[in-house]
Amino acid sequence: MTDKQETISFEEAMKQLEEIVEKLETGEVPLEKAIQYYQEGMKLSKLCSEKLGNVETQMQQIMNEHGELEPFSVQEED
């Protein structure tokens, strides 16, 4: 994965991934180019997954009144 890909936002990675999917869905892409698009798409998919995982981890913690991180859980009402 290139440095450029590692620094792009989740939204930009998703946009690029959507563009690749659109190109592949046309069925008019030569085989070699389709393989390149597929490989690039898989890298972008992994990047998006990692970014979502990081956000999920961050969202599971919140700051308490002392500025310390603590686990966050939603309590359901009975």
C-alpha positions, 0 to 999 in steps of 0.5 A: 500500500502506498503512503498516499493510500495510508493518508487518505480519508475514509471518505476518499477511500470509499469514493475511490472504491466506488469508482473502481466498482463502477468500472468493473461492473461495466464489463468493458475493462480489459482483463489485465486492467480489471485485475489491477482494479481488483487489487487496488479495490482490495487494498482500499477495502482493507484500508476502510476496514482498518479505519472503521475498526480504529473508530469503533475502538475510539467510540467504545471509550469516552472521557470521564470528568477527570479527563481519563478514558474509560469504557463506554457501554449503553445501558438498555432500559428494562 
